[in-house]
Amino acid sequence: MKHLDRFYNNANIPWVTLTWSKFYSNTQTPPQARCPIGSFWWKEIPKLFKNFKTFSTCNPIRGNSDLFWAGTWTGQPLKERYPQLFSFNRKPKCSIRFFLDHDVEVIFRLPLSTQAAIQLEELLDLVHNINWYESDNDSWIYSWGNSNYTSKKAYKLLIGTEQASPLFPWLWASSNLGKHKFFFWLLLRDRLNTRNLLRRKNMHLDDYNCVLCNAGHEETSFHLFFECSFNTAALSVLLAGIQFLSVGT
């Protein structure tokens, strides 16, 4: 995602300048290319473009870094705003700059229908009312309100959020030692290193059963703390000892 941010904002970095001039000098950008070009490293980067677009919007200045029809630079994608005109389109994946630099005959299959011709006039009025500057680069605005990319904010947007259990705030606010809090946090999330967890990680063991009680039960977190006869007996002894000390005190 950082590489895409640098690429689409034309950062003053040698590899960005080289990539634009070598592969996309014909006003095409990675989403428009029929097949990935470049090194094996760069071929993997454009695959993240759909994710990148979920939290970014292009502010076109030159118009070479966003799709003309599918981009959201006008708010609503133009292919949805002018569906009849789009049906005559010959370049559905062209960039904004490509549309600006070519004649109607190159972009559309002529003749147009009456409704498509009306939509073309509206579209041309919309495009011509925008000030375009070939000497400046496009900028990308992110959903958090500015053009400064941060991996932390992008990560939160991509993975989403879910309602946490009320046990977790109670756990972190308790007066226990930090290592104890962390241990019980792992327990609540079922992430303790039990044999059941190793099975879920596809790690092969000769036996996944509990070695403490030898009752033929799989070693899970729930079994160790609530079902294992060995642990429940040890816990009973421990509680009895604590009660004895408290009474003696």
C-alpha positions as a Markdown table, in Angstrom:
| # | Residue | x | y | z |
|---|---|---|---|---|
| 1 | Met | 0.0 | 0.0 | 0.0 |
| 2 | Lys | 2.9 | 2.4 | 0.7 |
| 3 | His | 4.3 | 1.7 | -2.7 |
| 4 | Leu | 0.9 | 2.4 | -4.4 |
| 5 | Asp | 0.7 | 5.7 | -2.4 |
| 6 | Arg | 4.1 | 6.7 | -3.6 |
| 7 | Phe | 3.4 | 5.6 | -7.2 |
| 8 | Tyr | 0.0 | 7.3 | -7.7 |
| 9 | Asn | 1.2 | 10.5 | -6.0 |
| 10 | Asn | 4.3 | 10.5 | -8.2 |
| 11 | Ala | 6.7 | 10.7 | -5.3 |
| 12 | Asn | 10.1 | 12.0 | -6.1 |
| 13 | Ile | 11.8 | 8.6 | -5.8 |
| 14 | Pro | 13.9 | 7.0 | -8.6 |
| 15 | Trp | 11.9 | 3.8 | -8.9 |
| 16 | Val | 8.6 | 5.8 | -9.2 |
| 17 | Thr | 10.0 | 8.0 | -11.9 |
| 18 | Leu | 11.4 | 5.1 | -13.8 |
| 19 | Thr | 8.2 | 3.0 | -13.6 |
| 20 | Trp | 6.1 | 5.9 | -14.9 |
| 21 | Ser | 8.5 | 6.7 | -17.8 |
| 22 | Lys | 9.3 | 3.2 | -18.7 |
| 23 | Phe | 5.9 | 1.4 | -18.5 |
| 24 | Tyr | 3.1 | 4.0 | -18.4 |
| 25 | Ser | 4.3 | 6.9 | -20.5 |
| 26 | Asn | 1.3 | 6.3 | -22.9 |
| 27 | Thr | -1.1 | 7.7 | -20.2 |
| 28 | Gln | -2.0 | 4.2 | -19.1 |
| 29 | Thr | -1.8 | 3.1 | -15.5 |
| 30 | Pro | -1.7 | -0.4 | -13.9 |
| 31 | Pro | -5.5 | -0.9 | -13.6 |
| 32 | Gln | -5.8 | -0.3 | -17.4 |
| 33 | Ala | -3.1 | -2.6 | -18.5 |
| 34 | Arg | -4.3 | -5.9 | -20.0 |
| 35 | Cys | -1.4 | -7.8 | -18.3 |
| 36 | Pro | 1.0 | -6.8 | -15.6 |
| 37 | Ile | 4.3 | -5.5 | -16.9 |
| 38 | Gly | 7.6 | -4.9 | -15.2 |
| 39 | Ser | 9.6 | -6.9 | -12.6 |
| 40 | Phe | 8.2 | -9.8 | -10.6 |
| 41 | Trp | 8.0 | -7.4 | -7.7 |
| 42 | Trp | 6.1 | -4.7 | -9.5 |
| 43 | Lys | 3.6 | -7.2 | -11.0 |
| 44 | Glu | 2.4 | -8.0 | -7.5 |
| 45 | Ile | 1.9 | -4.4 | -6.4 |
| 46 | Pro | -1.0 | -3.4 | -8.7 |
| 47 | Lys | -3.0 | -6.4 | -7.5 |
| 48 | Leu | -3.6 | -4.4 | -4.3 |
| 49 | Phe | -5.2 | -1.5 | -6.3 |
| 50 | Lys | -8.8 | -2.6 | -5.5 |
| 51 | Asn | -8.0 | -2.5 | -1.8 |
| 52 | Phe | -6.2 | 0.8 | -2.2 |
| 53 | Lys | -9.3 | 2.3 | -3.8 |
| 54 | Thr | -11.5 | 1.4 | -0.9 |
| 55 | Phe | -10.1 | 4.2 | 1.2 |
| 56 | Ser | -8.7 | 6.6 | -1.4 |
| 57 | Thr | -10.1 | 9.1 | -4.0 |
| 58 | Cys | -8.2 | 10.7 | -6.8 |
| 59 | Asn | -8.0 | 14.5 | -7.1 |
| 60 | Pro | -7.2 | 14.7 | -10.8 |
| 61 | Ile | -4.9 | 17.5 | -12.0 |
| 62 | Arg | -3.2 | 15.9 | -14.9 |
| 63 | Gly | -5.5 | 12.9 | -15.0 |
| 64 | Asn | -3.1 | 10.1 | -15.7 |
| 65 | Ser | -3.5 | 8.1 | -12.5 |
| 66 | Asp | -7.2 | 7.2 | -12.3 |
| 67 | Leu | -9.8 | 5.5 | -14.5 |
| 68 | Phe | -12.0 | 7.8 | -16.5 |
| 69 | Trp | -15.2 | 5.6 | -16.4 |
| 70 | Ala | -14.7 | 3.6 | -13.2 |
| 71 | Gly | -12.9 | 6.1 | -11.0 |
| 72 | Thr | -14.8 | 8.1 | -8.3 |
| 73 | Trp | -13.1 | 11.4 | -9.1 |
| 74 | Thr | -16.5 | 12.9 | -9.9 |
| 75 | Gly | -18.2 | 11.2 | -6.9 |
| 76 | Gln | -20.2 | 8.7 | -8.9 |
| 77 | Pro | -18.5 | 6.5 | -11.5 |
| 78 | Leu | -19.2 | 8.0 | -15.0 |
| 79 | Lys | -20.2 | 4.5 | -16.4 |
| 80 | Glu | -23.1 | 4.5 | -13.9 |
| 81 | Arg | -23.9 | 8.2 | -14.5 |
| 82 | Tyr | -24.0 | 7.8 | -18.3 |
| 83 | Pro | -24.9 | 4.2 | -18.9 |
| 84 | Gln | -26.2 | 4.6 | -22.5 |
| 85 | Leu | -23.1 | 6.5 | -23.5 |
| 86 | Phe | -20.9 | 3.9 | -21.8 |
| 87 | Ser | -22.5 | 1.2 | -23.9 |
| 88 | Phe | -20.8 | 2.7 | -27.0 |
| 89 | Asn | -17.4 | 3.0 | -25.3 |
| 90 | Arg | -14.4 | 1.4 | -27.0 |
| 91 | Lys | -12.0 | 2.2 | -24.2 |
| 92 | Pro | -13.7 | 1.2 | -20.9 |
| 93 | Lys | -10.4 | 1.2 | -19.0 |
| 94 | Cys | -8.9 | 4.3 | -20.3 |
| 95 | Ser | -7.4 | 6.9 | -18.0 |
| 96 | Ile | -8.7 | 10.5 | -17.6 |
| 97 | Arg | -5.7 | 11.8 | -19.6 |
| 98 | Phe | -6.3 | 9.3 | -22.4 |
| 99 | Phe | -9.9 | 10.6 | -22.8 |
| 100 | Leu | -8.7 | 14.2 | -22.8 |
| 101 | Asp | -6.1 | 13.6 | -25.4 |
| 102 | His | -8.1 | 11.6 | -28.0 |
| 103 | Asp | -11.0 | 12.4 | -30.3 |
| 104 | Val | -14.6 | 11.1 | -29.9 |
| 105 | Glu | -14.0 | 8.7 | -32.8 |
| 106 | Val | -11.3 | 6.9 | -30.9 |
| 107 | Ile | -13.2 | 6.6 | -27.7 |
| 108 | Phe | -16.7 | 5.6 | -29.0 |
| 109 | Arg | -18.3 | 3.4 | -31.6 |
| 110 | Leu | -20.2 | 5.8 | -33.9 |
| 111 | Pro | -22.9 | 6.6 | -34.7 |
| 112 | Leu | -24.3 | 7.2 | -31.2 |
| 113 | Ser | -27.9 | 6.9 | -30.3 |
| 114 | Thr | -29.9 | 10.0 | -29.5 |
| 115 | Gln | -29.8 | 9.4 | -25.7 |
| 116 | Ala | -26.1 | 8.6 | -25.8 |
| 117 | Ala | -25.4 | 11.8 | -27.9 |
| 118 | Ile | -27.2 | 13.9 | -25.2 |
| 119 | Gln | -25.1 | 12.2 | -22.5 |
| 120 | Leu | -22.0 | 12.9 | -24.5 |
| 121 | Glu | -22.7 | 16.6 | -24.6 |
| 122 | Glu | -23.3 | 16.6 | -20.8 |
| 123 | Leu | -20.1 | 14.7 | -20.3 |
| 124 | Leu | -18.0 | 17.0 | -22.4 |
| 125 | Asp | -19.4 | 20.0 | -20.6 |
| 126 | Leu | -18.5 | 18.4 | -17.3 |
| 127 | Val | -14.9 | 17.6 | -18.4 |
| 128 | His | -14.3 | 21.0 | -20.0 |
| 129 | Asn | -15.3 | 22.9 | -16.9 |
| 130 | Ile | -12.4 | 21.4 | -15.0 |
| 131 | Asn | -9.0 | 23.0 | -15.1 |
| 132 | Trp | -6.5 | 20.4 | -16.2 |
| 133 | Tyr | -2.7 | 20.9 | -15.9 |
| 134 | Glu | -0.3 | 18.6 | -17.7 |
| 135 | Ser | 2.7 | 19.9 | -15.7 |
| 136 | Asp | 1.3 | 18.9 | -12.3 |
| 137 | Asn | 0.6 | 15.4 | -10.9 |
| 138 | Asp | -2.7 | 14.0 | -9.5 |
| 139 | Ser | -3.1 | 13.8 | -5.8 |
| 140 | Trp | -5.0 | 11.1 | -3.8 |
| 141 | Ile | -7.1 | 11.9 | -0.8 |
| 142 | Tyr | -7.7 | 9.3 | 1.9 |
| 143 | Ser | -10.9 | 8.6 | 3.7 |
| 144 | Trp | -9.4 | 9.9 | 7.0 |
| 145 | Gly | -9.5 | 13.4 | 5.5 |
| 146 | Asn | -6.0 | 14.2 | 4.1 |
| 147 | Ser | -3.4 | 13.1 | 1.6 |
| 148 | Asn | -1.0 | 11.7 | 4.2 |
| 149 | Tyr | -0.9 | 7.9 | 4.0 |
| 150 | Thr | -0.5 | 5.9 | 7.2 |
| 151 | Ser | -0.3 | 2.2 | 7.4 |
| 152 | Lys | -2.1 | 2.1 | 10.8 |
| 153 | Lys | -5.2 | 3.9 | 9.5 |
| 154 | Ala | -5.2 | 1.8 | 6.3 |
| 155 | Tyr | -4.9 | -1.4 | 8.3 |
| 156 | Lys | -7.9 | -0.5 | 10.5 |
| 157 | Leu | -10.0 | 0.3 | 7.5 |
| 158 | Leu | -9.1 | -2.9 | 5.7 |
| 159 | Ile | -9.6 | -5.3 | 8.6 |
| 160 | Gly | -12.7 | -3.6 | 9.9 |
| 161 | Thr | -13.8 | -3.6 | 13.6 |
| 162 | Glu | -15.9 | -5.9 | 15.7 |
| 163 | Gln | -17.6 | -5.7 | 19.1 |
| 164 | Ala | -15.1 | -6.8 | 21.8 |
| 165 | Ser | -16.2 | -8.9 | 24.7 |
| 166 | Pro | -17.0 | -6.9 | 27.9 |
| 167 | Leu | -14.5 | -9.3 | 29.7 |
| 168 | Phe | -11.5 | -7.6 | 28.0 |
| 169 | Pro | -12.0 | -4.1 | 29.5 |
| 170 | Trp | -12.5 | -5.7 | 32.9 |
| 171 | Leu | -9.3 | -7.8 | 32.4 |
| 172 | Trp | -7.0 | -4.9 | 31.4 |
| 173 | Ala | -8.4 | -2.7 | 34.2 |
| 174 | Ser | -7.7 | -5.3 | 36.9 |
| 175 | Ser | -4.8 | -5.1 | 39.4 |
| 176 | Asn | -3.1 | -8.3 | 38.2 |
| 177 | Leu | 0.4 | -8.4 | 36.9 |
| 178 | Gly | 0.9 | -7.7 | 33.3 |
| 179 | Lys | 2.0 | -11.3 | 32.5 |
| 180 | His | -1.1 | -12.6 | 34.2 |
| 181 | Lys | -3.3 | -10.3 | 32.2 |
| 182 | Phe | -1.6 | -11.4 | 29.0 |
| 183 | Phe | -2.0 | -15.1 | 29.9 |
| 184 | Phe | -5.7 | -14.8 | 30.5 |
| 185 | Trp | -6.1 | -12.7 | 27.4 |
| 186 | Leu | -4.6 | -15.6 | 25.4 |
| 187 | Leu | -7.0 | -18.0 | 27.3 |
| 188 | Leu | -10.1 | -15.9 | 26.4 |
| 189 | Arg | -9.1 | -15.8 | 22.8 |
| 190 | Asp | -8.2 | -19.5 | 22.8 |
| 191 | Arg | -4.6 | -18.8 | 21.7 |
| 192 | Leu | -2.7 | -20.8 | 24.4 |
| 193 | Asn | -0.2 | -23.2 | 23.1 |
| 194 | Thr | -2.2 | -26.3 | 23.5 |
| 195 | Arg | -2.1 | -29.4 | 21.4 |
| 196 | Asn | -5.4 | -28.4 | 19.9 |
| 197 | Leu | -3.8 | -25.2 | 18.7 |
| 198 | Leu | -0.9 | -27.1 | 17.1 |
| 199 | Arg | -3.5 | -29.2 | 15.3 |
| 200 | Arg | -5.2 | -26.1 | 14.0 |
| 201 | Lys | -1.8 | -24.8 | 12.8 |
| 202 | Asn | -1.4 | -28.1 | 10.8 |
| 203 | Met | 1.5 | -29.3 | 13.0 |
| 204 | His | 1.7 | -33.0 | 13.2 |
| 205 | Leu | 1.9 | -34.8 | 16.5 |
| 206 | Asp | 1.6 | -38.5 | 17.3 |
| 207 | Asp | -1.1 | -37.7 | 19.9 |
| 208 | Tyr | -3.2 | -34.6 | 20.6 |
| 209 | Asn | -4.8 | -35.9 | 23.8 |
| 210 | Cys | -4.2 | -34.4 | 27.3 |
| 211 | Val | -1.1 | -36.0 | 28.9 |
| 212 | Leu | -2.1 | -34.9 | 32.4 |
| 213 | Cys | -5.3 | -36.9 | 32.9 |
| 214 | Asn | -4.8 | -39.6 | 30.3 |
| 215 | Ala | -8.5 | -39.8 | 29.9 |
| 216 | Gly | -8.5 | -39.7 | 26.1 |
| 217 | His | -9.6 | -36.1 | 25.8 |
| 218 | Glu | -8.1 | -33.7 | 23.4 |
| 219 | Glu | -5.9 | -31.1 | 25.0 |
| 220 | Thr | -7.9 | -27.9 | 24.5 |
| 221 | Ser | -7.9 | -24.7 | 26.7 |
| 222 | Phe | -11.4 | -25.5 | 27.9 |
| 223 | His | -10.4 | -29.1 | 28.8 |
| 224 | Leu | -7.3 | -28.0 | 30.7 |
| 225 | Phe | -9.1 | -25.5 | 32.9 |
| 226 | Phe | -12.6 | -27.0 | 33.4 |
| 227 | Glu | -12.5 | -30.7 | 32.6 |
| 228 | Cys | -9.1 | -32.2 | 33.3 |
| 229 | Ser | -9.2 | -34.2 | 36.5 |
| 230 | Phe | -5.6 | -33.6 | 37.2 |
| 231 | Asn | -5.9 | -29.9 | 37.0 |
| 232 | Thr | -9.1 | -29.6 | 38.9 |
| 233 | Ala | -7.6 | -31.7 | 41.7 |
| 234 | Ala | -4.5 | -29.5 | 41.8 |
| 235 | Leu | -6.7 | -26.4 | 41.8 |
| 236 | Ser | -8.7 | -27.8 | 44.7 |
| 237 | Val | -5.5 | -28.3 | 46.7 |
| 238 | Leu | -4.3 | -24.8 | 45.8 |
| 239 | Leu | -7.6 | -23.2 | 46.9 |
| 240 | Ala | -7.6 | -25.2 | 50.1 |
| 241 | Gly | -4.1 | -24.0 | 50.9 |
| 242 | Ile | -5.0 | -20.3 | 50.2 |
| 243 | Gln | -8.1 | -20.7 | 52.5 |
| 244 | Phe | -5.9 | -22.2 | 55.3 |
| 245 | Leu | -3.4 | -19.4 | 55.1 |
| 246 | Ser | -6.1 | -16.8 | 55.1 |
| 247 | Val | -7.7 | -18.3 | 58.2 |
| 248 | Gly | -4.4 | -18.6 | 59.9 |
| 249 | Thr | -3.6 | -15.0 | 59.3 |
